[in-house]
Amino acid sequence: MPSTRAPVSASPLASAPAAQSPGQTLAEQGRIWLDTLLAERGLSVHTVDAYRQDLEALRAFLDEWSPPPQAGTASASPLAALDDEALLLFVVWLRRRGDGRRTLARRLSCLRGFFTWAAEQGLIGANPAALLDGPKLPSLLPDVLTREEAAALLEAPGSEDKLGCRDRAMLELMYAAGLRVSELIRVRPLDLDVQRGVVRVFGKGRKERLVPLHGRAVAVLDAYLRQCRPLFNPAPGAQGDTLFLNRSGRGLTRQGVWKLIKRYARQIGLKGGGTRRLSPHTLRHSFATHLLEGGADLRTVQMLLGHSDLAATELYTHVRSDRLVDIHARFHPRNRETEPAERRPPDRSARNDGSSGHPGGDGFAESAGQALENGTGGRVKTGRGH
């Protein structure tokens, strides 16, 4: 006779799945957010990796700070338990761990972005990091080379072999176009139009812009393309599709460019010293500063650099104090009234020779105007297969 005893029901506590901790939820949702940044916003891999480290730091803090979740507890999202007080404790935790001001500022910027996204996804009600103030960072002026130092650095590579030919072309392009090192290593031969004297650049967020090149840089780059680059035996596929290659025929890396610049700086006796730090970005800073010192307007420099915010370009408006005194003495109208006519500077409004502030060579202003009139998002028509 079959048994009529009712089956024993499982304990609610035993059957309920274990609740996730805020740290576990942060890891899962953080991966989704980082994938979104790569796919939709087009941020660079290096930026996303930095944000991943920031989220991992928050998770490490939560694993120490948060009590272990109780099985069977219900919550719409464990992230909802994070408030501004918890994030303030996170900031204290970071300081005790030894994070510097700039690292701390980046981590807080990452958290603002992540929690804004989490609020949009309905994971939390409000952004707990919205009112979190970051540390005040000192305003550091960019490190720049003098015109003489820049010229000496560009002349440092020898032209006897393919490596010197490559390095000379690389330095010329960096200084002529003000490229970031991440932009430089992604330039392809098809992005360079030697006939029109422009280069197509993909900046942050894959934003495309056209940058004009002066005649001297075009001549050096054209010689490299025709005579030297084929000697590197470019690797098949995407590995050998970049403009500047290493000994193996693959694209140069950021670290490789940095080492080359350091080597040539030492070769000509150019040292950082004091607070000046030499890096690939130093040539970009020098490009912008020399243009502004030569009379280029801020808006044009912003377009050439690919800055989305004019405030980023205003950093380059610093000028040496001795140059300020000289400009004031030469161009103030009250000073011009008392200065002998033969010593007065020529009227800038009468200049029609097409020259510009960049020391690169002839035709820069003309090619700049043509490229900017064509728009910053157009495609470059390449010539002769380059």
Helices and strands as residue ranges (DSSP letters): H 12-15, H 22-36, I 37-41, H 45-65, G 78-81, H 84-97, H 101-120, H 147-155, H 162-177, H 181-184, G 189-191, E 192-193, E 198-202, G 204-206, E 208-212, H 215-223, I 224-228, G 229-232, G 237-240, H 254-267, H 280-293, H 298-305, H 310-314, G 315-317, H 321-331, H 333-338, G 341-343, G 348-350, H 364-373
